């Protein structure tokens, strides 16, 4: 963050009045304010700072998230042979890596940042609130890429699913990551205590596990409605349908569009929650 210079503070200086010898009354000249930092440069700076900060600390947790998802697929292999259920298990386990990092860890991070007064540091910088939220969300979502790809490939081999269309992950990872990261940031910023933020992050990840990995047709109707409200559901559906021999790209694009809309909404809520927490 050292590359962003706080430039919104007005500078004043005094100089002799015109026509005076320098000993008369002085007039005060207010220097013009520098322009506020733009969104994209601020976003890039926050992203780089968060990425370098979390690079070492989050790698072990990413390994845990990947190992957890692979372990779930191995357990489900004993009760699921193939078909739509196998596709749901692989897709849900892959997106679960995103939920573990982008939702769970980001909720904990913003909860601790708010409790420790770390938001005051960002509040003193000429950085738009959206840049702080988007930069942190993008950094945490970036850590999910290796684990998600590895989980999807492992699951495809384990359940003998085609890997021809795994390139869909190029859209599924950022869109699901944005939706889940926005939700995680909002939970962390709105929670009154960091312990509650950790609890909400864990509950959100558990919901992504239970509602995303289990096949939709096996769930009771009320639970199915809750599944429809989970942001990661539409990324799971898009990835699961890409395993079909002849994928319906129209429905896949529809689910990805819903995931994108939910991501925009969740990030907007997280930005509002950041503004609310920063002024308190």
Buried (B, 14 or more C-beta within 10 A) or exposed (E): BEEBEEEEEEEEEEEEEEEEEEEEEEEEEEEEEBEEBEEEEBBBBBBBBBBEBBEEEBEEBBEBBBEBBBEBBEEBBEEBEEEBBBBBBBBBBBBBBBBBBBBBBBBBBBBBBBBEEEBEEBBEBBBBBBBBBBBBBBBBBBBBBBBBBBBBBBBBEBBEBEEEBBEBBEBBBBBBBBBBBBBBBBBBBBBEEBEBBBBBBBBBBEBBBBBBBBBBEEBEEEEBEBBEEBBBBBBBBBBBBBBBEEBEEEEBEBBBEBBBBBBEBBBBBBBBBBBEBBEE
